[in-house]
Amino acid sequence: MYTRNIVQLIFFSSLLFCGWGSQAIAEDDGGGKKYSESDVKGRYGFSFSGEIIGVGPIAAVGYIVADGKGNIPEAERTMVVLGTATTQSFSCTYTMQPSGMGHSECMIDDAPAGTPLEAFDVIMEENGKAFRLVGTTPGLVIVGAGHR
């Protein structure tokens, strides 16, 4: 009996950890709301963490300002790689699907040689007031979230 309860706990915990619980939140968000670029507007604070493959851990906190037309003309972050902090400015473009799934590509100012472009996929939540993100740039494993 004890072993069965432990197995069930591990199973349901892994469903939540792997995103099943997040997917339910996104599907219920807004009662069938259809998203577009105009829903992503204003200033959002964000954070993410993860790893640069072959280098080590990475974490960041910052803000973006979206114009509601597919552009993020103003953004800044403090990024820590292997314990060393760097402040970076960047700008992005983004697209949004009616489901709330979106994609963003960001040009990092003063990035190390060969790494100026970073890409992210997002899911909008709370009628556009919040998002979760995952990095899609090869060699980076990043997950995070932001809120307006």
C-alpha positions as CSV (number, residue, x, y, z in Angstrom):
1,M,0.0,0.0,0.0
2,Y,2.8,2.4,1.0
3,T,4.7,1.7,-2.3
4,R,1.6,2.2,-4.4
5,N,1.0,5.6,-2.8
6,I,4.6,6.6,-3.4
7,V,4.4,5.5,-7.1
8,Q,1.1,7.5,-7.5
9,L,2.7,10.6,-5.9
10,I,5.7,10.4,-8.2
11,F,3.5,9.9,-11.3
12,F,1.2,12.9,-10.6
13,S,4.2,15.1,-9.6
14,S,5.9,14.3,-12.8
15,L,2.8,15.2,-14.8
16,L,2.8,18.6,-13.2
17,F,6.5,19.0,-13.5
18,C,6.5,18.1,-17.2
19,G,3.9,20.7,-18.0
20,W,0.6,18.9,-18.0
21,G,-0.6,21.3,-15.2
22,S,0.7,24.3,-17.1
23,Q,-1.1,23.2,-20.2
24,A,-4.4,23.0,-18.3
25,I,-3.8,26.6,-17.0
26,A,-3.2,27.8,-20.6
27,E,-6.3,26.1,-22.0
28,D,-8.5,27.5,-19.3
29,D,-7.0,31.0,-19.5
30,G,-9.5,33.6,-20.6
31,G,-12.3,31.1,-21.4
32,G,-11.4,30.6,-25.0
33,K,-9.6,33.9,-25.6
34,K,-8.0,34.3,-29.0
35,Y,-4.6,36.0,-28.7
36,S,-2.8,38.3,-31.2
37,E,0.3,40.5,-31.1
38,S,-1.9,43.3,-29.7
39,D,-2.4,41.3,-26.5
40,V,1.4,41.6,-25.8
41,K,1.7,45.3,-24.9
42,G,3.4,47.2,-22.2
43,R,6.2,46.5,-19.7
44,Y,6.8,43.0,-18.4
45,G,9.3,41.9,-15.8
46,F,10.8,38.5,-16.4
47,S,13.3,35.9,-15.1
48,F,14.8,32.7,-16.5
49,S,17.4,30.2,-15.6
50,G,19.0,27.2,-17.2
51,E,22.3,26.2,-18.7
52,I,24.6,27.0,-21.6
53,I,25.5,23.5,-22.8
54,G,29.3,22.9,-22.3
55,V,29.7,26.1,-20.3
56,G,27.5,26.0,-17.2
57,P,24.5,27.6,-15.4
58,I,22.8,30.8,-16.5
59,A,20.2,33.0,-14.9
60,A,18.7,36.4,-15.7
61,V,16.2,39.0,-14.5
62,G,15.0,42.0,-16.5
63,Y,12.2,43.7,-18.4
64,I,10.8,44.1,-21.9
65,V,8.5,46.7,-23.3
66,A,6.2,45.4,-26.1
67,D,4.4,47.7,-28.5
68,G,1.4,45.4,-29.3
69,K,2.5,45.2,-33.0
70,G,5.1,42.5,-32.9
71,N,8.1,44.5,-31.6
72,I,10.0,44.8,-28.4
73,P,12.0,47.9,-29.0
74,E,13.2,48.3,-25.4
75,A,14.6,45.5,-23.1
76,E,17.3,45.0,-20.6
77,R,18.5,42.2,-18.4
78,T,21.1,41.3,-15.9
79,M,22.5,37.9,-16.8
80,V,24.7,35.7,-14.6
81,V,26.8,33.1,-16.3
82,L,29.1,31.0,-14.1
83,G,28.7,33.6,-11.3
84,T,29.6,36.6,-13.4
85,A,26.9,39.3,-13.9
86,T,26.5,41.3,-17.1
87,T,23.9,43.9,-18.0
88,Q,22.6,43.6,-21.6
89,S,20.2,45.6,-23.7
90,F,18.3,44.0,-26.5
91,S,15.4,44.3,-28.9
92,C,13.0,41.6,-30.2
93,T,10.3,40.8,-32.7
94,Y,7.5,38.4,-31.9
95,T,4.5,36.6,-33.3
96,M,1.4,35.3,-31.5
97,Q,-1.0,32.5,-32.4
98,P,-4.7,32.6,-31.4
99,S,-3.9,29.8,-28.9
100,G,-1.6,32.0,-27.0
101,M,1.6,30.3,-28.2
102,G,4.1,32.7,-29.6
103,H,7.7,33.0,-30.8
104,S,10.2,35.8,-30.2
105,E,13.7,36.5,-31.7
106,C,16.0,38.9,-29.9
107,M,19.1,40.7,-31.0
108,I,21.4,41.2,-28.0
109,D,23.5,44.4,-28.0
110,D,27.2,43.8,-27.3
111,A,26.8,40.1,-27.3
112,P,29.9,37.8,-27.4
113,A,31.0,37.0,-30.9
114,G,28.7,34.6,-32.7
115,T,25.8,34.8,-30.2
116,P,23.8,37.9,-30.9
117,L,20.5,36.2,-31.7
118,E,18.4,34.4,-29.1
119,A,15.0,32.7,-29.7
120,F,12.2,31.9,-27.3
121,D,8.8,30.2,-27.5
122,V,6.1,31.5,-25.1
123,I,2.6,30.8,-23.9
124,M,0.5,33.7,-22.7
125,E,-1.5,33.5,-19.6
126,E,-3.9,35.7,-17.6
127,N,-5.3,37.4,-20.7
128,G,-1.9,38.6,-21.8
129,K,-0.7,39.8,-18.4
130,A,1.8,36.9,-17.9
131,F,3.8,34.4,-19.9
132,R,6.0,31.4,-19.6
133,L,9.0,30.9,-21.9
134,V,11.4,28.3,-23.1
135,G,14.6,29.0,-25.0
136,T,14.8,27.6,-28.5
137,T,18.4,28.7,-29.3
138,P,20.6,25.7,-29.9
139,G,23.0,25.2,-27.0
140,L,20.9,27.0,-24.5
141,V,18.5,25.3,-22.1
142,I,16.3,28.1,-20.6
143,V,12.9,28.2,-18.8
144,G,11.3,31.2,-17.2
145,A,8.3,33.4,-16.8
146,G,7.2,37.1,-16.9
147,H,4.4,39.2,-15.7
148,R,3.0,42.7,-16.5
